[in-house]
Amino acid sequence: MKLIKAMATVGGLTGLSRLVGFVRDLMTAFFLGAGPLADAFFVALKLPNFFRHVTAEGAFSVSFVPLYSEALEKEGEDAANRFAGQAFSFMLAVLLVFTVLIMAAMPWVIGLIAPGFTAGSEQYDLAVELSRITFPYLLLMSLAALVGGMLNAHHKFGPFAAASIFFNLCQIVAMLMADRFFQTVGHALSWGVCISGIVQLVWMWYFLRRNKIRLHIQRPRMTPELKQLFRLMGPGVLGAGIVHINLFADIIIASFLATGAISALYYADRLFQLPLGIVGIAVGTALLPMLTRALTANNTTEAKDLFNRSLEYCLFFTLPAAVALMVITDDIIRVLFERGAFGPEDTARTAPALACLAIGLPAYVVVKILSSAYWSRKDTKTPVKIAASMAIVNIAAALILTRFLDVAGIALATGLAGWVQCYFLWRMQRGNEATEFDDRLKRAVPRIALAAGLMGVALAGMGYGLHPWLHDGTIHQIWALGVLVCGGGIVYFVAAHFTGVFRFSDMMKYFRRRNGKRKHVDEMAIEDTDQ
């Protein structure tokens, strides 16, 4: 139940962040559309986010959290916090220098990451200018990620999961103030990115103090503990960031396609990231410290149960999400984005890209779980070998498929690469008792797939019946999409109930047990007050 509670906390707050992010995306599509300014901003947004996901929340987190959790388990909190202070000081010094250098060299950097932008063109000049505004976000969020890793290791998952809400809120506020204070909406969004980094770091620091977790900041120096951290980080830079490396390569390829290709990929990826973020981040964040502690204590039974239940819960949510994104993808894009500067031709280009990305959705969530099993054992080399191969496969496939499918070819290559990566990560795990599939998981997966398939058939039928409404005014479109989503959800849960993979009675027992615990705690609090 600890895993369910942790996943629910992280998933719920991440889901809230994604909903606020959708409001941001709707506003971005309305004000920014999919033109030259949009392409320039999305490059400026991807640049710090790429380094953040790879070096901070990616390779750094998966290396730092197991070491910090192990130190908590074996050496106590003071020793663990001294190690965290060493990492914080060193990261601050290194990333500060790195940020200044990249900002100075930004014209050359843009030439590398978006070679299709011609030097001196509007897109190129805007991309350079906006990237210089957004890039300090890397430093700020890397420090916030370290603090978040400390809180997660103490099973305080809420603050870091909620931090990303401020990223979206800052950009929404910036867009609302664009006419008064900024040159363009793109400039407003870029400043919103940078300011959100400051807000998130302050937020994380507040909760560190509130939970009385001390961060011993020291003079930056290379200690044996940091050497071990960087030895683990080295190969993990690629292994932990495979999704983001693939998407970054996609930008380079898309920059050679017609204007709007980068924007189409961005909007498709935003919808793809909704279930991936809610489920994948939830299980990855919750599983890694728990699995590390179980393996450190040589509790193989608990580790195996954590691993299998993570797979089961993730597939339960991501398989139907993938089916829905493939079956009603045109309707989703049209209803959510097609207004203002985002026209029907943008919908026609974005929808196939989303459907192709959705093919790999369950795979990328499973990759997070399989990778966590490696990282919890401090094995970052095996995932990186597989990740490096998959990056090459992804790029090669994208170059081939774009000849036939335009921007959708890039998305299809990314989706297929996820399944190949998933297979090899699983194959290399065989023989490890803690990551063997148990009987419950083997029974659940085909039943989940059957329920998701039945939901897909129902969605196709409902979509056909609601076709006039889905092409009518905005209010009718929203109602029709709501009926599709709710109706599909009902069909899926009913199908899951009758196939035996999900029981409504089990859920009721769980909530009754939680309510019973709350009542007991309240009674204890009343007794303490009376005394």
C-alpha positions as CSV (number, residue, x, y, z in Angstrom):
1,M,0.0,0.0,0.0
2,K,3.0,2.3,0.5
3,L,3.6,2.1,-3.2
4,I,0.0,2.9,-4.1
5,K,-0.1,5.9,-1.7
6,A,3.2,7.2,-3.1
7,M,2.1,6.7,-6.7
8,A,-1.3,8.4,-5.9
9,T,0.4,11.4,-4.4
10,V,2.9,11.9,-7.2
11,G,0.4,10.9,-9.9
12,G,-2.3,13.2,-8.6
13,L,-0.1,16.3,-8.3
14,T,1.6,15.5,-11.6
15,G,-1.9,15.2,-13.1
16,L,-2.9,18.5,-11.7
17,S,0.3,20.0,-13.2
18,R,-0.5,18.5,-16.6
19,L,-4.0,19.9,-16.5
20,V,-2.6,23.4,-15.7
21,G,-0.1,22.6,-18.5
22,F,-3.0,22.0,-20.9
23,V,-4.4,25.4,-20.1
24,R,-1.0,26.8,-20.9
25,D,-0.9,24.8,-24.2
26,L,-4.3,25.9,-25.2
27,M,-3.3,29.5,-24.6
28,T,0.0,29.0,-26.4
29,A,-1.7,27.5,-29.4
30,F,-4.2,30.4,-29.5
31,F,-1.6,33.2,-29.1
32,L,1.5,31.6,-30.7
33,G,0.1,29.1,-33.3
34,A,2.6,27.1,-35.3
35,G,4.7,29.7,-37.1
36,P,8.3,31.0,-37.0
37,L,8.0,32.5,-33.5
38,A,6.5,29.3,-32.2
39,D,9.2,27.2,-33.7
40,A,11.9,29.5,-32.2
41,F,10.3,29.4,-28.7
42,F,9.9,25.6,-28.7
43,V,13.6,25.3,-29.6
44,A,14.4,27.7,-26.7
45,L,12.2,25.6,-24.4
46,K,13.7,22.3,-25.4
47,L,17.3,23.4,-24.9
48,P,17.4,23.8,-21.1
49,N,14.8,21.1,-20.7
50,F,17.0,18.6,-22.6
51,F,20.0,19.2,-20.2
52,R,17.7,19.2,-17.2
53,H,16.1,15.9,-18.0
54,V,19.4,14.2,-18.9
55,T,21.8,15.6,-16.3
56,A,19.5,16.8,-13.5
57,E,16.2,14.8,-13.2
58,G,17.6,12.1,-15.4
59,A,21.1,10.8,-14.8
60,F,21.7,12.8,-11.7
61,S,18.5,11.7,-9.9
62,V,18.9,8.0,-10.8
63,S,22.5,8.1,-9.5
64,F,21.9,10.4,-6.5
65,V,18.7,8.9,-5.0
66,P,20.1,5.4,-4.6
67,L,23.3,6.6,-3.0
68,Y,21.5,9.0,-0.7
69,S,18.9,6.4,0.2
70,E,21.6,3.9,0.9
71,A,23.4,6.4,3.1
72,L,20.2,7.0,5.0
73,E,19.7,3.2,5.5
74,K,23.3,2.4,6.5
75,E,25.0,5.6,7.9
76,G,22.1,7.8,9.2
77,E,20.7,11.2,8.2
78,D,23.7,13.4,9.1
79,A,26.1,11.4,6.8
80,A,23.5,11.4,4.0
81,N,22.9,15.1,4.3
82,R,26.6,15.9,4.2
83,F,26.8,13.9,1.0
84,A,23.8,15.9,-0.4
85,G,25.6,19.2,0.6
86,Q,28.7,18.1,-1.3
87,A,26.6,17.3,-4.4
88,F,24.7,20.6,-4.2
89,S,27.8,22.8,-3.9
90,F,29.6,21.0,-6.8
91,M,26.5,21.2,-9.0
92,L,26.1,24.9,-8.3
93,A,29.7,25.7,-9.2
94,V,29.8,23.5,-12.4
95,L,26.4,24.5,-13.8
96,L,26.9,28.2,-13.1
97,V,30.0,28.1,-15.4
98,F,28.3,25.9,-17.9
99,T,25.3,28.2,-18.1
100,V,27.4,31.3,-18.7
101,L,29.4,29.5,-21.4
102,I,26.4,28.2,-23.3
103,M,24.6,31.6,-23.2
104,A,27.7,33.2,-24.7
105,A,28.0,30.5,-27.4
106,M,24.2,30.4,-28.1
107,P,24.5,31.4,-31.9
108,W,26.7,28.3,-32.5
109,V,24.5,26.1,-30.3
110,I,21.4,27.0,-32.3
111,G,23.3,26.3,-35.4
112,L,23.9,22.7,-34.1
113,I,20.5,21.9,-32.7
114,A,18.4,23.5,-35.4
115,P,20.6,23.4,-38.5
116,G,17.6,24.0,-40.7
117,F,17.3,27.6,-39.3
118,T,19.2,29.8,-41.7
119,A,21.7,32.2,-39.9
120,G,20.2,35.7,-40.1
121,S,16.7,34.5,-40.6
122,E,13.8,35.5,-38.3
123,Q,13.6,32.0,-36.8
124,Y,17.3,31.8,-36.1
125,D,17.6,35.3,-34.5
126,L,14.6,34.7,-32.3
127,A,15.8,31.2,-31.3
128,V,19.1,32.7,-30.1
129,E,17.5,35.5,-28.2
130,L,14.8,33.4,-26.5
131,S,17.3,30.5,-25.7
132,R,19.5,33.0,-23.8
133,I,16.5,33.9,-21.7
134,T,15.4,30.3,-20.9
135,F,18.7,28.6,-20.4
136,P,19.3,29.7,-16.7
137,Y,16.3,27.5,-16.0
138,L,18.7,24.5,-16.2
139,L,20.7,25.7,-13.2
140,L,17.7,26.5,-11.1
141,M,15.8,23.3,-11.8
142,S,18.9,21.1,-11.3
143,L,19.3,22.4,-7.8
144,A,15.6,22.0,-7.2
145,A,15.8,18.4,-8.5
146,L,18.6,17.6,-5.9
147,V,16.4,18.9,-3.1
148,G,13.5,17.0,-4.5
149,G,15.6,13.8,-4.5
150,M,16.3,14.3,-0.8
151,L,12.6,14.7,0.0
152,N,11.7,11.7,-2.1
153,A,14.2,9.5,-0.2
154,H,12.4,10.5,3.0
155,H,9.1,9.5,1.4
156,K,8.0,13.1,1.1
157,F,6.9,12.9,-2.5
158,G,4.4,15.8,-2.7
159,P,6.5,18.9,-2.8
160,F,8.6,17.9,-5.9
161,A,5.6,16.5,-7.7
162,A,3.8,19.8,-7.2
163,A,6.8,22.0,-8.2
164,S,6.1,21.6,-11.9
165,I,2.7,23.3,-11.4
166,F,4.6,26.6,-11.0
167,F,6.3,26.1,-14.3
168,N,2.9,26.2,-16.1
169,L,1.4,28.9,-13.9
170,C,4.4,31.3,-14.5
171,Q,4.0,30.9,-18.3
172,I,0.2,31.4,-18.1
173,V,0.7,34.7,-16.1
174,A,3.5,35.7,-18.6
175,M,1.2,35.3,-21.6
176,L,-1.6,37.3,-19.9
177,M,0.9,40.1,-19.3
178,A,2.6,39.9,-22.7
179,D,0.9,42.9,-24.3
180,R,2.0,45.2,-21.4
181,F,5.5,44.1,-20.6
182,F,7.0,42.0,-23.4
183,Q,8.0,42.4,-27.0
184,T,6.1,39.2,-28.2
185,V,4.3,36.3,-26.6
186,G,7.4,34.2,-27.3
187,H,9.5,36.6,-25.1
188,A,6.8,36.5,-22.4
189,L,6.8,32.7,-22.4
190,S,10.6,32.6,-22.3
191,W,10.8,34.8,-19.2
192,G,8.0,32.7,-17.7
193,V,10.3,29.7,-18.0
194,C,13.2,31.4,-16.3
195,I,11.2,32.9,-13.5
196,S,9.5,29.5,-12.8
197,G,12.9,28.0,-12.0
198,I,13.4,30.6,-9.2
199,V,9.9,29.9,-7.8
200,Q,10.4,26.1,-7.9
201,L,13.8,26.3,-6.1
202,V,12.3,28.5,-3.4
203,W,9.4,26.1,-3.1
204,M,11.6,23.0,-2.7
205,W,13.9,24.8,-0.2
206,Y,10.9,25.7,2.0
207,F,9.8,22.1,2.3
208,L,13.3,21.0,3.0
209,R,13.3,23.3,6.0
210,R,9.7,22.5,7.0
211,N,10.6,18.7,7.2
212,K,13.7,19.6,9.2
213,I,16.1,18.0,6.7
214,R,19.4,19.8,6.8
215,L,21.5,20.4,3.7
216,H,25.1,20.9,4.6
217,I,26.4,23.2,1.9
218,Q,30.2,23.2,1.7
219,R,33.0,24.5,-0.4
220,P,33.0,22.6,-3.8
221,R,35.5,19.8,-3.8
222,M,35.8,16.4,-5.2
223,T,35.2,13.8,-2.5
224,P,35.2,10.0,-2.7
225,E,31.4,10.1,-2.5
226,L,31.1,12.6,-5.4
227,K,33.5,10.5,-7.4
228,Q,31.2,7.5,-7.0
229,L,28.2,9.7,-7.9
230,F,29.8,10.9,-11.1
231,R,31.0,7.4,-12.0
232,L,27.3,6.4,-11.9
233,M,26.2,9.5,-13.7
234,G,28.6,9.2,-16.6
235,P,26.8,6.3,-18.4
236,G,23.5,7.4,-17.0
237,V,23.5,10.7,-18.9
238,L,22.4,8.8,-22.1
239,G,20.5,6.0,-20.4
240,A,18.2,8.1,-18.3
241,G,17.6,10.6,-21.0
242,I,16.8,8.3,-24.0
243,V,13.3,9.8,-24.5
244,H,14.6,13.3,-24.4
245,I,17.6,12.6,-26.6
246,N,15.3,11.1,-29.2
247,L,13.0,14.1,-29.1
248,F,16.0,16.4,-29.3
249,A,17.2,14.6,-32.4
250,D,13.6,14.9,-33.7
251,I,13.9,18.7,-33.6
252,I,17.0,18.7,-35.7
253,I,15.3,16.5,-38.3
254,A,12.1,18.5,-38.2
255,S,14.0,21.8,-38.7
256,F,14.6,20.6,-42.3
257,L,10.8,20.1,-42.9
258,A,8.3,22.7,-43.7
259,T,7.6,25.5,-41.2
260,G,5.4,24.3,-38.4
261,A,6.9,20.7,-38.1
262,I,8.6,21.5,-34.8
263,S,5.4,23.0,-33.4
264,A,3.4,19.9,-34.6
265,L,5.8,17.6,-32.7
266,Y,5.6,19.8,-29.6
267,Y,1.8,19.8,-29.4
268,A,1.7,16.0,-30.1
269,D,4.4,15.4,-27.4
270,R,2.5,17.5,-24.9
271,L,-0.5,15.2,-25.2
272,F,1.8,12.1,-25.2
273,Q,3.5,13.4,-22.0
274,L,0.2,13.6,-20.1
275,P,-0.3,9.9,-19.3
276,L,3.5,9.3,-19.6
277,G,4.1,12.0,-17.0
278,I,1.3,11.1,-14.6
279,V,1.9,7.3,-14.6
280,G,5.6,7.1,-15.5
281,I,6.9,9.8,-13.2
282,A,4.6,8.6,-10.4
283,V,5.9,5.1,-10.5
284,G,9.5,6.0,-11.2
285,T,9.7,8.6,-8.4
286,A,8.0,6.3,-5.9
287,L,9.7,3.0,-6.9
288,L,13.4,4.0,-7.0
289,P,13.9,4.9,-3.3
290,M,11.6,2.0,-2.1
291,L,13.3,-0.6,-4.4
292,T,16.8,0.7,-3.3
293,R,16.0,0.3,0.4
294,A,14.4,-3.2,-0.1
295,L,17.5,-4.4,-2.0
296,T,19.9,-2.8,0.5
297,A,18.1,-4.7,3.3
298,N,18.3,-7.9,1.1
299,N,14.5,-8.1,1.1
300,T,14.1,-9.8,-2.3
301,T,10.4,-10.7,-1.7
302,E,9.4,-7.1,-1.1
303,A,11.6,-5.9,-4.1
304,K,9.9,-8.4,-6.4
305,D,6.4,-7.4,-5.3
306,L,7.3,-3.7,-5.8
307,F,8.6,-4.4,-9.3
308,N,5.6,-6.5,-10.4
309,R,2.9,-4.3,-8.9
310,S,4.6,-1.2,-10.6
311,L,4.3,-2.9,-14.0
312,E,0.7,-4.0,-13.3
313,Y,-0.5,-0.6,-12.2
314,C,1.3,1.2,-15.0
315,L,0.0,-1.0,-17.8
316,F,-3.5,-0.8,-16.3
317,F,-3.5,3.0,-17.0
318,T,-1.2,3.4,-20.0
319,L,-2.6,0.7,-22.3
320,P,-6.1,2.3,-22.5
321,A,-4.5,5.7,-22.7
322,A,-2.5,4.6,-25.8
323,V,-5.5,3.1,-27.4
324,A,-7.6,6.3,-26.9
325,L,-4.8,8.5,-28.3
326,M,-4.7,6.4,-31.4
327,V,-8.5,6.0,-32.0
328,I,-9.7,9.5,-31.3
329,T,-6.5,11.5,-32.0
330,D,-8.1,13.8,-34.7
331,D,-10.9,14.7,-32.3
332,I,-8.6,15.4,-29.4
333,I,-6.3,17.7,-31.4
334,R,-9.3,19.5,-33.1
335,V,-11.2,20.2,-29.9
336,L,-8.2,21.2,-27.7
337,F,-6.1,23.2,-30.1
338,E,-7.9,24.2,-33.3
339,R,-8.7,27.9,-32.7
340,G,-7.0,31.2,-33.0
341,A,-3.6,30.9,-34.8
342,F,-3.9,27.1,-34.8
343,G,-5.8,26.1,-38.0
344,P,-7.2,22.9,-39.6
345,E,-3.9,22.3,-41.5
346,D,-2.1,22.2,-38.1
347,T,-4.5,19.7,-36.8
348,A,-4.0,17.5,-39.9
349,R,-0.2,17.6,-39.3
350,T,-0.3,17.1,-35.5
351,A,-2.8,14.3,-35.2
352,P,-0.8,11.6,-37.1
353,A,2.2,12.5,-35.0
354,L,0.3,12.0,-31.8
355,A,-1.1,8.6,-32.9
356,C,2.4,7.4,-33.8
357,L,3.9,8.6,-30.5
358,A,1.0,6.8,-28.6
359,I,2.2,3.5,-30.0
360,G,5.2,3.7,-27.7
361,L,3.4,5.0,-24.6
362,P,3.2,1.8,-22.6
363,A,6.7,0.9,-23.6
364,Y,8.2,4.1,-22.3
365,V,6.5,3.7,-18.9
366,V,7.7,0.1,-18.7
367,V,11.2,1.3,-19.6
368,K,11.1,3.6,-16.5
369,I,10.3,0.6,-14.3
370,L,12.9,-1.7,-15.8
371,S,15.5,1.1,-15.7
372,S,14.7,1.7,-12.0
373,A,15.5,-1.9,-11.3
374,Y,19.0,-1.4,-12.8
375,W,19.5,2.0,-11.1
376,S,18.5,0.7,-7.7
377,R,21.4,-1.8,-7.9
378,K,23.7,1.1,-9.1
379,D,24.0,-0.5,-12.5
380,T,23.9,2.5,-14.9
381,K,26.1,0.8,-17.6
382,T,23.6,-1.8,-18.9
383,P,20.8,0.7,-19.6
384,V,23.2,3.1,-21.3
385,K,24.4,0.4,-23.7
386,I,20.9,-0.3,-24.7
387,A,19.9,3.4,-24.8
388,A,22.8,4.3,-27.1
389,S,21.8,1.6,-29.5
390,M,18.2,2.7,-29.4
391,A,19.1,6.4,-30.0
392,I,20.9,5.3,-33.2
393,V,18.0,3.1,-34.3
394,N,15.5,6.0,-33.6
395,I,17.4,8.6,-35.6
396,A,18.0,6.3,-38.5
397,A,14.3,5.2,-38.6
398,A,13.2,8.9,-38.3
399,L,15.4,9.9,-41.3
400,I,13.8,7.1,-43.4
401,L,10.2,7.4,-42.3
402,T,10.0,11.2,-42.8
403,R,10.4,10.6,-46.5
404,F,7.1,8.9,-46.5
405,L,5.2,10.2,-43.5
406,D,6.5,13.8,-43.0
407,V,6.6,14.8,-39.3
408,A,4.6,11.6,-38.4
409,G,7.6,9.5,-39.4
410,I,9.7,11.1,-36.7
411,A,7.0,10.3,-34.1
412,L,6.6,6.7,-35.3
413,A,10.4,6.1,-35.1
414,T,10.3,7.3,-31.4
415,G,7.3,5.1,-30.6
416,L,8.8,2.0,-32.1
417,A,12.2,2.6,-30.5
418,G,10.5,2.5,-27.1
419,W,9.3,-1.0,-27.6
420,V,12.7,-2.2,-28.8
421,Q,14.4,-0.6,-25.8
422,C,11.8,-2.2,-23.5
423,Y,12.5,-5.7,-24.9
424,F,16.3,-5.5,-24.5
425,L,16.0,-4.0,-20.9
426,W,13.8,-6.9,-20.0
427,R,16.0,-9.5,-21.7
428,M,19.1,-8.3,-19.8
429,Q,17.2,-8.6,-16.5
430,R,16.5,-12.3,-16.8
431,G,18.0,-14.4,-13.9
432,N,17.5,-11.6,-11.4
433,E,15.0,-13.0,-8.8
434,A,13.8,-9.5,-7.8
435,T,12.6,-8.7,-11.3
436,E,11.0,-12.0,-12.3
437,F,7.4,-11.7,-13.5
438,D,5.0,-13.2,-10.9
439,D,1.8,-15.2,-11.7
440,R,-0.5,-12.3,-10.8
441,L,1.2,-10.1,-13.5
442,K,1.1,-12.8,-16.1
443,R,-2.7,-13.1,-15.6
444,A,-3.3,-9.4,-15.5
445,V,-1.6,-8.2,-18.7
446,P,-3.7,-10.1,-21.3
447,R,-6.9,-9.1,-19.4
448,I,-5.8,-5.4,-19.4
449,A,-5.1,-5.6,-23.1
450,L,-8.6,-7.2,-23.7
451,A,-10.3,-4.4,-21.7
452,A,-8.3,-1.7,-23.5
453,G,-9.3,-3.3,-26.9
454,L,-13.0,-3.3,-26.0
455,M,-12.7,0.3,-25.0
456,G,-11.1,1.2,-28.3
457,V,-14.0,-0.4,-30.2
458,A,-16.5,1.5,-28.1
459,L,-14.6,4.8,-28.7
460,A,-14.6,4.3,-32.5
461,G,-18.4,3.7,-32.4
462,M,-19.1,6.7,-30.1
463,G,-16.8,8.9,-32.3
464,Y,-18.8,7.9,-35.4
465,G,-22.1,8.8,-33.6
466,L,-20.8,12.1,-32.2
467,H,-19.2,13.1,-35.5
468,P,-21.6,16.1,-36.2
469,W,-21.0,17.5,-32.7
470,L,-17.2,17.1,-32.9
471,H,-17.2,19.3,-36.0
472,D,-19.6,21.9,-34.6
473,G,-19.0,24.9,-32.4
474,T,-16.6,24.9,-29.5
475,I,-19.2,24.2,-26.8
476,H,-20.6,21.2,-28.7
477,Q,-17.1,19.9,-29.4
478,I,-16.1,20.1,-25.7
479,W,-19.3,18.2,-24.7
480,A,-18.7,15.6,-27.3
481,L,-15.1,15.0,-26.3
482,G,-16.2,14.8,-22.7
483,V,-18.7,12.1,-23.6
484,L,-16.0,10.2,-25.5
485,V,-13.5,10.4,-22.6
486,C,-16.1,9.5,-19.9
487,G,-17.8,6.9,-22.0
488,G,-14.5,5.2,-22.9
489,G,-13.4,5.3,-19.2
490,I,-16.7,3.6,-18.1
491,V,-16.4,0.9,-20.8
492,Y,-12.8,0.2,-19.8
493,F,-13.4,-0.1,-16.0
494,V,-16.5,-2.2,-16.6
495,A,-14.5,-4.5,-18.9
496,A,-11.6,-4.6,-16.5
497,H,-14.0,-5.6,-13.7
498,F,-15.6,-8.5,-15.7
499,T,-12.2,-9.7,-16.8
500,G,-11.1,-9.8,-13.2
501,V,-8.1,-7.5,-13.4
502,F,-9.9,-4.8,-11.4
503,R,-12.6,-5.3,-8.8
504,F,-14.8,-2.5,-7.6
505,S,-15.2,-4.4,-4.3
506,D,-11.4,-4.3,-3.7
507,M,-11.4,-0.5,-4.3
508,M,-14.2,-0.1,-1.7
509,K,-12.3,-2.1,0.8
510,Y,-9.2,0.0,0.2
511,F,-11.1,3.3,0.9
512,R,-12.9,1.8,3.9
513,R,-9.5,0.8,5.3
514,R,-8.1,4.3,4.7
515,N,-11.2,5.9,6.3
516,G,-10.8,3.6,9.3
517,K,-7.2,4.7,9.7
518,R,-8.2,8.4,9.5
519,K,-10.9,7.9,12.1
520,H,-8.5,6.1,14.4
521,V,-6.0,9.0,14.1
522,D,-8.7,11.6,14.7
523,E,-9.8,9.7,17.9
524,M,-6.2,9.6,19.1
525,A,-5.9,13.4,18.5
526,I,-9.1,14.1,20.4
527,E,-7.9,11.9,23.3
528,D,-4.5,13.8,23.4
529,T,-6.4,17.1,23.4
530,D,-8.6,16.0,26.3
531,Q,-5.5,15.0,28.3
